[in-house]
Amino acid sequence: MQRRSYELWSALGAMLLITLLYLWVVARLDMAPPAGELFGHGLGIAGFLLMLMTETLYSLRKRSLSARWGRMSSWLRFHIFTGLVGPYLVLLHTSWKFNGLAGIVTALMITVVLSGIVGRYIYTAVPRTADGTIMEAAELEGQIAAAEADLQRWLAGRPEADQHLAQRMAALPATGGPLLVLGRTFLEWEYRLAWQRERKRMGAMEKAQARELDRMLRQRRSLRRQVASLALARRMLATWHTVHIPIGMVLFTTAFVHIGAAIYYATLLK
């Protein structure tokens, strides 16, 4: 199943708007907004609340197997959105000062965000249905058989040149091992470059006819890669969870200590 990165573009758009607001405040103050004043505090509170939502809401939905409040894929998109925008707000809250416990919290936060980006990439390598359920190998094999049958029916009435083209494109290596998961983007670039080289040799009519062949070949290639990488991707995702979750727990523990210290020294002692 092809996944589009709506949540990433939404997060980038929100971060751009936040950056413009932040720069406007910097221009008004002629300095970075201090973390202990109203605007800086607001950034920190909003960012931390979004991070709490990132940590809790998706996990609760994932553990509520009988729940019907939203599809898992939608909750994952929300999880990614808040997991990017929240830390960005907290980063702006620091006033670019990373001393003491605040610096440790910031370093942990950046580590968790980078780990989350890697996790999302691994997650998308595991084929899923529209509601987020992992597809098993037998289901994928059935889809491959259907795609192969469609391709052979299409090729049956095509010129011999199209059949040779299909054979050449199908022979492009998909490689094995971790590259099937972590390097699949580069493998697709290799395929697209090879296809562009083939297109340069075609006439205008051949190019128009080749679009359908390209679509079917890419569909079959994607399904075959998913079958080949299914077991590996699931193992990598499980390993990633064993690293990502403990770091996240340490992050929130230190963040709560930092917040408690900030309240005590900046508010209660005044």
C-alpha positions as CSV (number, residue, x, y, z in Angstrom):
1,M,0.0,0.0,0.0
2,Q,1.4,3.4,-1.0
3,R,1.7,5.8,1.9
4,R,1.8,9.6,1.4
5,S,3.6,11.8,3.9
6,Y,0.7,14.2,4.7
7,E,1.7,14.3,8.3
8,L,5.3,15.3,7.5
9,W,4.2,18.2,5.2
10,S,1.6,19.3,7.8
11,A,4.3,19.3,10.5
12,L,6.7,21.2,8.3
13,G,4.0,23.8,7.5
14,A,3.2,24.2,11.2
15,M,6.9,24.6,12.0
16,L,7.3,27.2,9.3
17,L,4.4,29.3,10.7
18,I,5.8,28.9,14.2
19,T,9.2,30.0,12.9
20,L,7.8,33.1,11.4
21,L,6.0,34.0,14.6
22,Y,9.2,33.3,16.6
23,L,11.3,35.6,14.2
24,W,8.7,38.3,14.6
25,V,9.0,38.1,18.4
26,V,12.8,38.1,18.1
27,A,12.6,41.3,15.9
28,R,10.4,42.9,18.5
29,L,12.6,42.0,21.5
30,D,15.9,42.3,19.6
31,M,16.9,39.0,21.2
32,A,15.8,35.4,21.5
33,P,12.7,35.2,23.8
34,P,13.9,34.1,27.3
35,A,12.7,30.7,28.4
36,G,11.5,32.1,31.7
37,E,9.3,34.9,30.3
38,L,5.7,34.7,28.9
39,F,6.4,33.8,25.3
40,G,9.2,31.4,26.0
41,H,7.1,29.8,28.8
42,G,4.2,29.4,26.3
43,L,6.4,27.7,23.8
44,G,7.7,25.3,26.4
45,I,4.3,24.5,27.8
46,A,2.7,24.0,24.3
47,G,5.6,21.9,23.1
48,F,5.6,19.7,26.2
49,L,1.9,19.1,26.0
50,L,2.3,18.0,22.4
51,M,5.1,15.7,23.4
52,L,2.9,14.2,26.1
53,M,0.2,13.6,23.5
54,T,2.8,12.0,21.3
55,E,3.8,9.6,24.0
56,T,0.4,8.6,25.3
57,L,-2.5,8.9,22.8
58,Y,-1.1,6.7,20.0
59,S,0.1,4.1,22.6
60,L,-3.4,4.0,24.3
61,R,-5.1,3.6,20.9
62,K,-2.8,0.8,19.9
63,R,-3.4,-1.1,23.1
64,S,-7.2,-0.7,22.8
65,L,-7.7,-3.4,20.2
66,S,-11.5,-3.2,20.5
67,A,-11.7,0.6,20.3
68,R,-13.3,2.3,17.3
69,W,-12.3,5.9,17.9
70,G,-10.3,6.5,14.8
71,R,-8.2,4.4,12.5
72,M,-4.7,3.4,13.6
73,S,-3.2,5.0,10.5
74,S,-4.8,8.4,11.4
75,W,-3.5,8.1,15.0
76,L,0.0,7.3,13.7
77,R,-0.1,10.5,11.5
78,F,-1.2,12.5,14.5
79,H,1.6,10.8,16.5
80,I,4.2,11.9,13.9
81,F,2.8,15.4,13.6
82,T,2.9,16.1,17.4
83,G,6.2,14.2,17.7
84,L,7.8,16.8,15.3
85,V,6.0,20.0,16.2
86,G,6.2,19.5,20.0
87,P,10.0,19.1,20.2
88,Y,10.5,22.0,17.8
89,L,8.5,24.2,20.2
90,V,10.6,23.0,23.1
91,L,13.7,23.7,21.2
92,L,12.6,27.3,20.6
93,H,11.7,27.5,24.3
94,T,15.4,26.9,25.3
95,S,16.5,30.3,24.0
96,W,19.4,28.4,22.5
97,K,20.9,27.8,25.9
98,F,21.7,24.2,26.8
99,N,23.2,24.3,30.2
100,G,22.7,21.7,33.0
101,L,19.6,19.5,33.1
102,A,17.9,21.5,30.3
103,G,20.8,20.6,28.0
104,I,20.4,16.9,28.9
105,V,16.6,17.1,28.2
106,T,17.3,18.8,24.8
107,A,19.9,16.2,23.8
108,L,17.5,13.3,24.8
109,M,14.7,15.0,22.9
110,I,16.7,15.3,19.7
111,T,17.8,11.7,20.0
112,V,14.1,10.6,20.4
113,V,13.1,12.6,17.4
114,L,15.8,11.2,15.2
115,S,15.0,7.7,16.4
116,G,11.3,8.4,15.6
117,I,12.2,9.4,12.0
118,V,14.2,6.1,11.6
119,G,11.3,4.2,13.1
120,R,8.8,5.7,10.7
121,Y,10.9,4.7,7.8
122,I,11.1,1.1,9.1
123,Y,7.4,1.1,9.8
124,T,6.5,2.0,6.2
125,A,8.5,-1.0,5.0
126,V,6.0,-3.3,6.8
127,P,3.0,-3.8,4.4
128,R,-0.3,-2.9,6.1
129,T,-4.0,-2.7,5.2
130,A,-5.8,0.6,5.2
131,D,-6.7,0.3,8.9
132,G,-3.0,-0.4,9.9
133,T,-3.1,-4.2,10.3
134,I,0.1,-5.9,9.2
135,M,-0.4,-7.9,6.0
136,E,0.9,-11.5,6.1
137,A,3.1,-13.1,3.4
138,A,0.2,-15.2,2.0
139,E,-1.9,-12.1,1.3
140,L,1.0,-10.4,-0.4
141,E,1.7,-13.5,-2.5
142,G,-2.0,-13.4,-3.7
143,Q,-1.6,-9.7,-4.7
144,I,1.7,-10.6,-6.5
145,A,-0.1,-13.4,-8.4
146,A,-2.9,-11.0,-9.4
147,A,-0.4,-8.3,-10.5
148,E,1.6,-10.8,-12.5
149,A,-1.5,-12.1,-14.2
150,D,-2.5,-8.5,-15.2
151,L,1.0,-7.9,-16.5
152,Q,1.0,-11.0,-18.6
153,R,-2.4,-10.3,-20.1
154,W,-1.3,-6.8,-21.1
155,L,2.0,-8.1,-22.6
156,A,0.2,-10.8,-24.5
157,G,-1.1,-8.3,-27.0
158,R,1.9,-6.1,-27.1
159,P,4.8,-5.9,-29.6
160,E,7.9,-8.0,-28.8
161,A,9.8,-4.8,-27.9
162,D,7.5,-4.2,-25.0
163,Q,8.1,-7.8,-23.8
164,H,11.8,-7.3,-24.0
165,L,11.5,-4.0,-22.1
166,A,9.5,-5.7,-19.3
167,Q,12.2,-8.4,-19.0
168,R,15.0,-5.9,-18.8
169,M,13.2,-3.8,-16.1
170,A,12.2,-6.9,-14.1
171,A,15.9,-8.0,-14.1
172,L,17.0,-4.9,-12.2
173,P,18.4,-6.1,-8.8
174,A,16.3,-5.6,-5.7
175,T,19.2,-6.7,-3.6
176,G,18.8,-8.2,-0.1
177,G,19.4,-7.7,3.5
178,P,18.9,-4.4,5.3
179,L,18.9,-2.5,2.0
180,L,15.5,-3.8,1.3
181,V,14.3,-1.9,4.3
182,L,16.6,1.0,5.0
183,G,17.8,1.5,1.4
184,R,14.6,0.9,-0.6
185,T,14.4,4.6,-1.6
186,F,17.8,4.3,-3.3
187,L,16.8,1.1,-5.0
188,E,13.7,2.9,-6.4
189,W,15.9,5.7,-7.7
190,E,18.0,3.1,-9.5
191,Y,14.8,1.7,-11.1
192,R,13.5,5.2,-12.0
193,L,16.9,6.2,-13.6
194,A,16.9,3.0,-15.7
195,W,13.3,3.6,-16.8
196,Q,14.2,7.2,-17.8
197,R,17.1,5.8,-19.9
198,E,14.6,3.5,-21.6
199,R,12.2,6.3,-22.3
200,K,14.8,8.3,-24.1
201,R,15.0,5.6,-26.7
202,M,11.2,5.6,-27.3
203,G,9.1,7.6,-29.7
204,A,6.2,9.7,-28.5
205,M,3.6,6.9,-29.2
206,E,5.8,4.3,-27.4
207,K,6.1,6.6,-24.3
208,A,2.3,6.9,-24.1
209,Q,1.9,3.1,-24.3
210,A,4.7,2.5,-21.8
211,R,3.0,4.4,-18.9
212,E,0.8,1.4,-18.2
213,L,3.7,-1.0,-18.3
214,D,5.6,1.2,-15.9
215,R,2.7,1.2,-13.5
216,M,2.3,-2.5,-13.5
217,L,6.1,-3.2,-13.2
218,R,6.4,-0.8,-10.3
219,Q,3.4,-2.5,-8.6
220,R,4.9,-5.9,-9.0
221,R,8.3,-4.8,-7.9
222,S,6.9,-3.1,-4.8
223,L,5.0,-6.2,-3.8
224,R,7.9,-8.5,-4.3
225,R,10.1,-6.3,-2.2
226,Q,7.6,-6.3,0.6
227,V,7.4,-10.0,0.6
228,A,11.2,-10.3,0.6
229,S,11.6,-7.8,3.4
230,L,8.6,-8.6,5.5
231,A,10.3,-10.8,8.2
232,L,13.4,-8.5,8.3
233,A,11.3,-5.3,8.6
234,R,9.3,-6.8,11.5
235,R,12.5,-7.8,13.3
236,M,14.0,-4.4,12.8
237,L,10.8,-2.7,14.0
238,A,10.9,-4.8,17.2
239,T,14.5,-4.0,17.8
240,W,13.8,-0.3,17.2
241,H,11.0,-0.4,19.8
242,T,13.4,-1.8,22.4
243,V,15.7,1.2,21.9
244,H,13.2,4.0,21.2
245,I,10.8,3.4,24.1
246,P,13.4,3.4,27.0
247,I,15.0,6.6,25.6
248,G,11.5,8.2,25.6
249,M,10.9,7.2,29.2
250,V,14.2,8.7,30.3
251,L,13.4,11.8,28.3
252,F,10.1,12.3,30.1
253,T,11.5,11.5,33.5
254,T,14.2,14.2,33.1
255,A,11.7,16.6,31.6
256,F,9.4,16.3,34.6
257,V,12.4,16.9,36.9
258,H,13.3,19.9,34.9
259,I,9.8,21.3,35.0
260,G,9.5,20.7,38.7
261,A,12.9,22.5,39.3
262,A,11.8,25.4,37.1
263,I,8.5,25.8,39.0
264,Y,10.3,25.5,42.4
265,Y,13.1,28.0,41.7
266,A,11.3,30.4,39.4
267,T,8.0,30.5,41.1
268,L,7.9,29.1,44.6
269,L,11.1,30.8,45.8
270,K,10.0,34.2,44.6
